[in-house]
């Protein structure tokens, strides 16, 4: 069962799936204050529930995070997500080359911080199969 843990209409929805112990973040906009708020909400759930997998659906995103937000993400991952045994990020990639580049930066950050790997897929259904 999925529970919405953060939502900003037309920008992002972050859900926690307790049965699969995973986070699913569906992004339409990665630029703005909702970026940090959504990551904070998800990081809180990672630490409380021992979440190992995070699905980042950026297939509908129309922009990328700012450089400041990307640097903040790296620090947040290291301090609040990595210590709780987080293992993998699954990116659901878009058609947009710019957003694919942003997802690639996020993947590199996660791998540098010690996650066992990131996987890029073309659909949420494919991501959920890998997360099982």
C-alpha positions as CSV (number, residue, x, y, z in Angstrom):
1,X,0.0,0.0,0.0
2,X,1.3,3.4,-1.0
3,X,1.1,6.4,1.3
4,X,1.8,10.0,0.1
5,X,4.4,11.6,2.3
6,X,4.9,14.8,0.3
7,X,3.1,16.4,-2.6
8,X,3.1,19.7,-4.4
9,X,0.6,19.8,-7.1
10,X,2.0,19.7,-10.6
11,X,5.5,19.5,-9.3
12,X,6.2,16.4,-7.2
13,X,4.6,13.5,-5.4
14,X,6.6,11.3,-3.0
15,X,5.1,8.0,-1.9
16,X,6.1,5.4,0.5
17,X,5.3,1.8,-0.3
18,X,5.4,-0.1,3.1
19,X,4.9,-3.5,1.6
20,X,7.9,-3.1,-0.7
21,X,9.9,-0.8,1.6
22,X,10.6,1.7,-1.1
23,X,10.2,5.4,-2.0
24,X,8.6,6.5,-5.3
25,X,9.2,10.2,-6.2
26,X,7.3,11.3,-9.3
27,X,8.7,14.6,-10.5
28,X,7.3,17.2,-12.9
29,X,9.6,20.0,-11.7
30,X,12.9,19.6,-10.0
31,X,13.6,23.3,-9.8
32,X,12.3,25.2,-6.8
33,X,11.8,24.9,-3.0
34,X,9.7,21.7,-3.4
35,X,12.9,19.9,-4.5
36,X,14.5,20.1,-1.0
37,X,11.1,19.6,0.8
38,X,10.4,16.4,-1.2
39,X,14.0,15.0,-0.6
40,X,13.7,15.8,3.1
41,X,10.4,14.0,3.4
42,X,11.8,10.9,1.6
43,X,15.0,11.0,3.7
44,X,13.0,11.0,6.9
45,X,11.2,7.8,5.7
46,X,14.5,6.2,4.7
47,X,15.8,6.7,8.2
48,X,12.6,5.6,10.0
49,X,11.7,2.6,7.8
50,X,15.0,1.2,6.6
51,X,14.2,1.8,2.9
52,X,16.7,0.3,0.5
53,X,15.3,1.4,-2.8
54,X,14.2,4.8,-4.2
55,X,12.5,5.1,-7.6
56,X,12.9,8.6,-9.1
57,X,10.4,9.0,-11.9
58,X,11.7,12.0,-13.8
59,X,10.0,10.9,-17.1
60,X,7.6,13.9,-16.9
61,X,10.1,16.4,-15.5
62,X,10.6,19.6,-17.5
63,X,13.7,21.0,-15.7
64,X,16.7,20.0,-13.5
65,X,17.7,21.0,-10.0
66,X,19.9,24.0,-9.5
67,X,23.6,23.5,-8.8
68,X,23.0,24.6,-5.1
69,X,20.2,22.0,-4.8
70,X,22.4,19.4,-6.3
71,X,25.2,20.1,-3.9
72,X,22.7,20.1,-1.0
73,X,21.4,16.7,-2.2
74,X,24.9,15.3,-2.0
75,X,25.3,16.4,1.6
76,X,21.8,15.2,2.5
77,X,22.5,11.8,1.0
78,X,25.7,11.4,2.9
79,X,24.3,12.6,6.3
80,X,20.7,11.3,6.2
81,X,20.2,8.5,3.7
82,X,23.5,6.6,3.4
83,X,23.8,5.7,7.1
84,X,20.6,3.7,7.1
85,X,21.6,1.1,4.6
86,X,20.2,2.6,1.4
87,X,21.2,0.5,-1.6
88,X,19.9,1.6,-4.9
89,X,18.3,4.3,-7.0
90,X,16.2,3.5,-10.0
91,X,15.7,6.4,-12.4
92,X,12.7,6.3,-14.7
93,X,14.2,8.4,-17.6
94,X,12.4,10.9,-19.8
95,X,12.8,11.7,-23.5
96,X,14.3,15.1,-22.6
97,X,18.1,15.1,-23.0
98,X,18.4,17.9,-20.4
99,X,16.4,16.0,-17.7
100,X,18.4,12.8,-18.6
101,X,21.6,14.8,-17.8
102,X,20.1,15.9,-14.4
103,X,19.3,12.3,-13.6
104,X,22.8,11.2,-14.6
105,X,24.2,13.8,-12.1
106,X,21.9,12.4,-9.3
107,X,23.1,8.9,-10.1
108,X,26.7,9.8,-9.9
109,X,26.1,11.5,-6.6
110,X,24.4,8.5,-5.2
111,X,27.1,6.1,-6.4
112,X,29.9,8.3,-5.0
113,X,28.2,8.4,-1.6
114,X,28.3,4.6,-1.4
115,X,25.0,3.2,-2.8
116,X,25.5,-0.1,-4.4
117,X,24.2,1.2,-7.7
118,X,21.8,3.1,-9.8
119,X,19.7,1.7,-12.6
120,X,18.1,3.6,-15.4
121,X,14.9,2.3,-16.9
122,X,12.2,3.5,-19.3
123,X,9.0,3.0,-17.2
124,X,7.7,2.9,-13.7
125,X,6.5,-0.7,-14.3
126,X,10.1,-1.7,-15.1
127,X,11.3,0.1,-12.0
128,X,8.8,-1.7,-9.8
129,X,9.9,-5.1,-11.2
130,X,13.5,-4.4,-10.4
131,X,12.6,-3.1,-6.9
132,X,10.7,-6.4,-6.0
